[in-house]
Structure formats: structure tokens, C-alpha cells
Amino acid sequence: MAGKVKAKKNVDPVEKILEIVKTSLDDGKAEDVIVIDLEGKSSIASCMVVASGNSNRHVASLAENLQMKLKENGCSSISEGLEKADWVLVDAYDVIIHIFRPEVRDFYSLEKMWSAVKPR
């Protein structure tokens, strides 16, 4: 008697990307990682991730490793800001990731700008 084959559940692409992002940032020792749900609030993405690195080198490393992990998992992304690495934006289309040095993050206060949006 053959065993039953379980059907694979459909994986939400946003959740897939978000899991890759959170795992990559955690592995890279990113600090103060938050996820902001943008569903129904903005057309730019489904959610936004904000994180900090402790130096320009750490910020750049987090962004580069994240893009590598996304690519390995078949997800496209583009980035801006790697040259200075004070603030790197990684656009994974359904998920936008901002990686800052702490003082730059404090200055721009993206979390406050999106404070009316419930965290995910």
C-alpha cells in the first residue's frame, strides 16, 4: 500500500520573502528589527522591515547577505545606498527593507512616520 502524499500548501510570497529577510537579518546580528504591515495602507509594498547595523560595514554586510539569500531562494531585489552604507534600502518588491546605522535611523524615524500602521 502506497503512502499518502501530502499536498504542499501554497506559500504566500510575502511570507516567504519576510521569512528570508528575518532569518538573514537575525543571522547577521541586525539590531532592533521591526516589521510594519503596509497592507491596505500603501501601494509601495505589503510590508516594510526596519533594522539597524552597528557600523557602515555591518549595514553593508547585512544588505549584501540579504540580497544573496533572496537570490538563492529565487526572489528578486535591488538596493540603494551601499556606497555609503549609512542607510541601505533593499527593495524585494512586496517587502521593502531599510537597514540603518542607529543614529541615521533615529534621525529619519521611519517607525514614527508609519506609527499609525500596525506592526506585523
Order of alpha helices (4+ residues) and beta strands (2+ residues): alpha-beta-beta-alpha-beta-beta-beta-alpha-alpha
